[in-house]
Amino acid sequence: MTDLSQIVKAYDVRGVVPTQWDEPLAELFGAAFVEVTAADAIVIGHDMRPSSPGLSGAFARGAAARGADVTEIGLCSTDELYFASGSLGLPGAMFTASHNPAQYNGIKMCRAGAAPVGQDTGLADIRALVERWSDEGAPEPVAEPGTITQRDVLGDYAAHLRGLVDLSGIRPLKVVVDAGNGMGGHTVPTVFEGLPLELDAMYFELDGSFPNHEANPLDPKNIVDLQARVRETGADLGLAFDGDADRCFVVDENGDPVSPSAITALVAARELAKHPGGTVIHNLITSWSVPEVVKENGGNPVRTRVGHSFIKEEMATTGAIFGGEHSAHYYFRDFWNADTGMLAAMHVLAALGGQQGPLSQLVAQYDRYAASGEINSTVDDQTGRLAAIKTAYQGRDGVTLDELDGLTVTADNWWFNVRASNTEPLLRLNVEARDTATADRVRDEALAIIRG
């Protein structure tokens, strides 16, 4: 019996090629995707990894064999694939392993309008079909297979984004962009073309072996080159994209990282100016400053679990205008509730270029508290450690506990959250407090229990 549990994750397919999955398996995924979504047409895109064209081509063949017409948009960022799914009204598949190392690849799937496909929304059914067909053989092709055609949507994607955030009237800005040899190197030149931006391009060559650094800007070691370049050149800011360019990380004119919570608050304020009284989603480990800024700007903050499927579900339910996560994922109602780092970056550029001060000064109003960042601890017994923390803090005066996602412990001047990783024997700790000394004290106390 074929077992795909190692590669079918909560939200996507991801694993090492060709040892964990390969083109014949990709072809079965294409067939199963069409079967489960009942699609008569789909759209497919891929990143710059060496294995991506072959895998996406196999998926296309599998989909066409089940009667679906396939539109291949070729090299693209994940949010460009979401744009295609949304604008064309088609289910979509993106071949990427995001920021994972070069030997990995994966599939992010969505229904028409970029609606996510996760375990509860079709992925479990797709997996079951692929496992069955792996053992019994693929079904016979339908009498009339679908067609496979190519289409370039990069220009339409750029035009859509530029229609949402007008940068034509901003003051000239010097911006360093580190694409990490990922898909930002493909999308940024077209999106930024003709705007009052002096672009200093770093690592724009598409190279799925990631010769310069991992394409994961949340890891501090991967933005060192960007920080140095911003300081050396006197740039106004720096932007770093991950491998499939759906996330964007920002550094200010001093090369200092700007927290994704501060970016979430900044973008929320701008979106609320366009949509007064709107709802803004934030996950439970973004800063206290996010709901504060949302309320100050007349909006309604809604707290949710970590993870894009929860954010997108909540956005659809509430009609939210925007959502942000600590991991630099930013979701927009104007973008089919999908995440796009590029649109968030454009909001930052518009805010910065619409006034005269430096970025550090602009974001200071949104960066109000001391935070630990995410601290990972390897533990054998995640459940037992979480229970120990709950026991340690339960009943303390002025302390509340909630278990929306992991365990969140909140006091008047600090809070922390501990969550178990879905894929590794890790507990993830995030701490925030009104001052650094308190944040350090709370962090050390929590870690002492976690690490036992």
Secondary structure, 3 states (H helix, E strand, C coil): CCCCCCCECCCCEEEECCCCCCHHHHHHHHHHHHHHHCCCEEEEEECCCCCHHHHHHHHHHHHHHCCCEEEEEEECCHHHHHHHHHHHCCCEEEECCCCCCCCEEEEEEEEHHHEECCHHHCHHHHHHHHHHHHHHCCCCCCCCCCCEEECCCHHHHHHHHHHHCCCCCCCCEEEEEECCCCCHHHHHHHHHCCCCEEEEEECCCCCCCCCCCCCCCCCHHHHHHHHHHHHHHCCCEEEEECCCCCCEEEECCCCCEECHHHHHHHHHHHHHHHCCCCEEEEECCCCCHHHHHHHHCCCEEEEECCCHHHHHHHHHHHCCCEEECCCCCEEEHHHCCEECHHHHHHHHHHHHHCCCCCHHHHHHCCCCCEECCCEEEECCCHHHHHHHHHHHHCCCCCCEEECCCCEEEECCCEEEEEEECCCCCEEEEEEEECCHHHHHHHHHHHHHHHCC
